[in-house]
Amino acid sequence: MRVRDWQDILADVTDAGVDPDGWRAVAGDRRDGLGEDLYLGHPNAGVYALKTYAKNPRELRGVGGRVARRIDEDLEPLLPRQERDDPGNFAVQSPPEDEDHAEMMAKRLEEAVKVHAEAPTSPDDFFEDVMDAIDSPAFGPMDYEFDGRPGRLDELSEEFADADELLSKDLDDLVDEDGVGRGFQ
């Protein structure tokens, strides 16, 4: 695994060219240290691990890497699925290409909201239609705990123990270089 900047990993996710609603994610607090862990997976793009922390309220720093080329039968149960009634959703967003693209996205979003306001639909259908309207390159179900760690996060960290250790070391080096310690800089 090659350790890279977390934004480069998200660029790989947005450029993967796979079905955007096939992505799944698990995230929560880091087990040891400042920040959060995030795993993103797609059957045709593999699994990515990211470790990030807030250097200050306006700057997120982190590292990541691709930890698996595909989701096999051992990894599949560790990632959430909409059919299993997992609690949340996530999306990775790319900015509009230009003003015309932004206007087109805004019109599509307005139409999606109108349709859902006029007809009874599920929250999952609304979320998917909004993501389609704004051309999200990656979205799907997410298992996330704001102030803890979902069990799946521990299982993924154990599954990819070597990668987890390497990413933790690199993130800790970033925290030390920034001189942040346990508070914002």
KOLPATOR-344757 format. One record per residue (C-alpha): x, y, z; residue in three letters. Coordinates in steps of 0.1 Angstrom, whole numbers, padded with zeros to 4 digits, always signed. Example, Ala and Ser with C-alpha at 12.3 -4.5 7.8 and 13.67 -1.06 7.14 Angstrom:
# residues 2
+0123-0045+0078ALA+0137-0011+0071SER
***
This chain:
# residues 185
+0000+0000+0000MET+0012+0035-0009ARG+0004+0062+0017VAL-0009+0094+0001ARG-0026+0126+0011ASP-0063+0120+0020TRP-0074+0144-0007GLN-0056+0123-0033ASP-0075+0093-0021ILE-0108+0111-0024LEU-0098+0122-0059ALA-0093+0085-0067ASP-0128+0077-0054VAL-0144+0105-0075THR-0125+0095-0106ASP-0131+0057-0102ALA-0157+0057-0130GLY-0179+0031-0111VAL-0216+0032-0103ASP-0218+0061-0079PRO-0244+0046-0056ASP-0224+0014-0050GLY-0201+0030-0025TRP-0203+0022+0012ARG-0185+0037+0042ALA-0177+0031+0079VAL-0162+0059+0101ALA-0156+0070+0136GLY-0130+0081+0161ASP-0095+0068+0159ARG-0088+0040+0184ARG-0055+0056+0196ASP-0050+0092+0189GLY-0065+0124+0176LEU-0088+0123+0146GLY-0111+0099+0127GLU-0108+0067+0107ASP-0128+0062+0075LEU-0131+0032+0052TYR-0147+0036+0017LEU-0155+0006-0004GLY-0170-0003-0037HIS-0173-0038-0053PRO-0156-0026-0085ASN-0131-0001-0070ALA-0119-0017-0039GLY-0115-0005-0003VAL-0098+0028+0007TYR-0087+0037+0043ALA-0083+0072+0054LEU-0071+0088+0087LYS-0078+0125+0092THR-0077+0151+0119TYR-0088+0188+0122ALA-0056+0209+0124LYS-0079+0238+0131ASN-0116+0245+0123PRO-0109+0253+0087ARG-0082+0227+0078GLU-0085+0189+0077LEU-0053+0170+0073ARG-0048+0133+0068GLY-0034+0103+0049VAL-0049+0073+0032GLY-0043+0044+0009GLY-0060+0017-0011ARG-0061-0014+0011VAL-0080-0039-0012ALA-0086-0041-0049ARG-0121-0056-0045ARG-0146-0064-0019ILE-0146-0102-0014ASP-0170-0124+0007GLU-0149-0117+0039ASP-0151-0079+0035LEU-0187-0076+0023GLU-0203-0080+0058PRO-0180-0054+0072LEU-0194-0027+0050LEU-0230-0013+0054PRO-0257-0020+0029ARG-0290-0001+0024GLN-0309-0034+0025GLU-0297-0040+0060ARG-0313-0008+0073ASP-0279+0007+0082ASP-0285+0041+0098PRO-0269+0068+0076GLY-0257+0080+0042ASN-0226+0098+0029PHE-0216+0115-0003ALA-0183+0126-0019VAL-0189+0157-0039GLN-0170+0173-0069SER-0174+0210-0077PRO-0193+0220-0108PRO-0171+0222-0139GLU-0183+0257-0148ASP-0212+0281-0144GLU-0234+0263-0169ASP-0228+0230-0151HIS-0237+0246-0118ALA-0269+0260-0132GLU-0279+0226-0147MET-0272+0209-0113MET-0293+0236-0095ALA-0323+0230-0119LYS-0321+0193-0116ARG-0319+0196-0078LEU-0349+0219-0077GLU-0369+0194-0099GLU-0360+0165-0076ALA-0371+0184-0045VAL-0404+0194-0062LYS-0411+0158-0072VAL-0405+0145-0037HIS-0425+0173-0021ALA-0456+0164-0042GLU-0454+0126-0039ALA-0448+0103-0009PRO-0414+0088-0011THR-0388+0073+0012SER-0358+0092+0026PRO-0335+0068+0008ASP-0352+0076-0026ASP-0350+0113-0019PHE-0313+0110-0010PHE-0305+0090-0041GLU-0324+0115-0064ASP-0306+0144-0048VAL-0272+0128-0053MET-0281+0120-0089ASP-0292+0156-0095ALA-0259+0171-0082ILE-0238+0144-0100ASP-0222+0130-0069SER-0195+0106-0080PRO-0198+0085-0048ALA-0225+0080-0023PHE-0242+0053-0003GLY-0249+0039+0032PRO-0226+0047+0060MET-0221+0033+0095ASP-0208+0063+0116TYR-0205+0071+0152GLU-0199+0108+0160PHE-0183+0102+0194ASP-0172+0065+0192GLY-0163+0036+0169ARG-0188+0013+0152PRO-0179-0024+0156GLY-0174-0026+0119ARG-0146+0000+0121LEU-0127-0022+0146ASP-0132-0052+0124GLU-0119-0034+0093LEU-0089-0021+0113SER-0081-0056+0123GLU-0086-0070+0088GLU-0061-0044+0075PHE-0039-0042+0106ALA-0006-0035+0087ASP-0022-0007+0067ALA-0039+0007+0098ASP-0006+0007+0117GLU+0013+0024+0088LEU-0015+0051+0083LEU-0016+0057+0121SER+0021+0063+0122LYS+0020+0087+0092ASP-0010+0106+0107LEU+0008+0108+0141ASP+0038+0123+0123ASP+0016+0149+0107LEU+0001+0158+0141VAL+0036+0161+0156ASP+0048+0182+0126GLU+0019+0206+0130ASP+0025+0208+0167GLY-0012+0204+0173VAL-0012+0179+0202GLY-0047+0176+0216ARG-0061+0210+0205GLY-0065+0232+0174PHE-0036+0253+0161GLN
***
